[in-house]
Amino acid sequence: MSIDALRAHIRDVPDFPKPGIVFKDITPLLGDAAGFGSCIRLLTELVRPFAPDTVVAIESRGFIFGAPVAAALGIGFVPVRKPGKLPYQTRSVRYDLEYGSGTLEVHADALRPGQRVMVIDDVLATGGTAAATAQLIEEHGASVCAMSFVVELGFLGGRARLGSHEILSLLRY
C-alpha cells in the first residue's frame, strides 16, 4: 500500500478536542488490516537503516506502532508512560505542554549506556512529549538514533523543538 493510500485512512475530525482544532484520527487506519499492516511495514523499513538496538514508544498510541516495529526488527521494546503506570523503579522527566505540564516515566533499568534507541509515536505535533522522551533516553546514557512518527503536523513546528535529532514521518500535514 502506498503512502497516499495510507493517507486516505486518516480521518479529519473538526473541532476536536476543542473548537478550531482539526484532529487527525488514526483509528480508521488501525481498523483496516491491510492499511495497518502496510503502515507497520513502511515504518519498519523507514527505521531499519538507523540500526537501532531498541524501540522506545510513547504512551499510549505509540505502543500500537512501536511494539510491532520492534518485533519486526528483532529488537527490544521499552514503554515510556505517564506517572504511576510502571511497577518498578523509574526515572521521570517533567515537561511543558501548551496548557500546563506533564510527566513521563521509564523504568530505571530499561536502557543501557551506548544503546541506540529509535523513538516511535503516532503523531508529532508540538514536540514536547518527544523532546521529553529524548531527555529520558539521554539521561540513561543511551542515544536517540532517530525519531519516527506515523503523522507529522508540520504546521505546529514540533520538528524545531527536537533539535538535531533525525525526524522520520510517514505522513506530513
Secondary structure as UniProt FT lines:
FT   HELIX           3..7
FT   TURN            8..9
FT   STRAND          11..14
FT   TURN            19..20
FT   STRAND          22..25
FT   HELIX           27..31
FT   HELIX           33..47
FT   HELIX           48..50
FT   STRAND          54..58
FT   TURN            59..60
FT   HELIX           61..73
FT   STRAND          76..81
FT   TURN            83..84
FT   STRAND          90..97
FT   TURN            98..99
FT   STRAND          100..107
FT   TURN            108..109
FT   TURN            113..114
FT   STRAND          116..124
FT   HELIX           128..139
FT   TURN            140..141
FT   STRAND          143..152
FT   HELIX           154..156
FT   HELIX           158..161
FT   TURN            162..164
FT   STRAND          167..172
//
